[in-house]
Amino acid sequence: MPQNHDYLIKLIYFTIFSFFFPIYIQLFGSDSFTTGTAFVFILFFILAFKCILQKIQIKYFLFAFLLITISLISALSVDHSFLWNSLRSYVQFVSSILIFVIVFNVYSNKFLENLFTDVENIVFFLVLMVAVQILIGVIVQYIPDFGKHLTIFLTRNQSVLAPEFDGERLRMQTLIVGGEAVGECIAIFFPFVLYFLFYKNNFINYILLIIFLIGSLFAITRSSIILMLLSSIFFYVRIVFEVQFLSTIKGMFIALFLLFGVTYFFDTFLNELISRFSSSLSDYSRTGSVISAINREGVWFYIDKIVWPKLSFFGNGLVTISGNKMFHIHSLYVTILHQFGIVGFCIFMYFFISLLFKILLSYFSCSDRQVKTFLYSCFLSYSCFLINEIKFEFNRYDSYQKIIWTMFAVFALTSKFIKYKKC
């Protein structure tokens, strides 16, 4: 029997909001965790207490328990000088796993008739929050003094929110992510912008499209542009062949009009983006290497010099260390293998693949047009994530990894749509 979890859903929305506007809590002179992390633990204890009282099984409990245990073993295995950093990453990771468990369990216990609408609403809320972050990044780019009013949401080491200089150019910085992560975040949520634009034909969704297009230019990330372009092509091709041809053509013309308008008013950032693509093509012509073209030669160096020599069953700490310094490998899959070991890597890969199969199985089992289009958007979004994580790792940011794990819960919930009465 489905349970009434409406008050928990309200708490979930409040907690998600705290991910996008994090307040850092300090312990021992460092930013130990955020209010979002604290809210997740509180919310989980409420859910667990209710499930115990009503004798309801917590789904994905074993999965969460295994990863939490493995990550603890890994976190404690680092040199004592990095132990605090590793434990801090552990708390962030555990809270990310828990928000996945919370969202999945709360929503999966709702009546099936309401499930699709509720899942659709939480995705729209996430899209809206991402758009707000993009707007903040754009405003700070043009009005630097605006960043001074957001210090409450910044880390101890940040005095003001400002664009990030990567050595060559300024790139957008938001309250939760900066640089390449902004581009990935935009690419992951962009398929849902297209979905809402098509099925919720109102003014706000056109505004969201404009904001996301502007954000993609300010992020100056090649991979996000490519993924957004491919998502658009695949999305509209499906709509043309399976839904409404005339409406699709209309939507395409509107989208193209907005795209040209955005690039006209923000041509400086377009030129920077073109410059990055030209640089990649030049590198590829010179070296004949795709790895060199995407600026990821270091990944293979780290695999040979750090990952393989230290390969273990349960990982080498939740921070990656080389030469007594912490750094990022720039590949989620390699990072997981190094930080969580062979056992953790296998669990993660099983989870990633199972999510993909859940989405595809639901898509091919569903006959309702709108639900099926939503599932297709989930597939495009998840595909963008899996592809981009070859050259990035989302777990380097506290709030961002919680947002992504929330989306994992959405993807896992798609398995419920098979039973949806309209499908």
Secondary structure, 3 states (H helix, E strand, C coil): CCCCCHHHHHHHHHHHHHHHCCCEEEECCEEEEEHHHHHHHHHHHHHHHHHHHCCCCCCCHHHHHHHHHHHHHHHCCCCHHHHHHHHHHHHHHHHHHHHHHHHHHHHHCCCHHHHHHHHHHHHHHHHHHHHHHHHHHHHHHHCHHHHHHHHHHCCCCCCCCCCEECCCCEECECCCCECHHHHHHHHHHHHHHHHHHHHCCCHHHHHHHHHHHHHHHHHCCHHHHHHHHHHHHHHHHHHHHHCCHHHHHHHHHHHHHHHHHHHHHCHHHHHHHHHHHHHHHHHHHHHCCHHHHCCCHHHHHHHHHHHCCCCCCCCCCCCEEECCEEECCCCHHHHHHHHHHHHHHHHHHHHHHHHHHHHHHHHHHCCCHHHHHHHHHHHHHHHHHHHHCCCCCHHHCHHHHHHHHHHHHHHHHHHHHHHCCCC
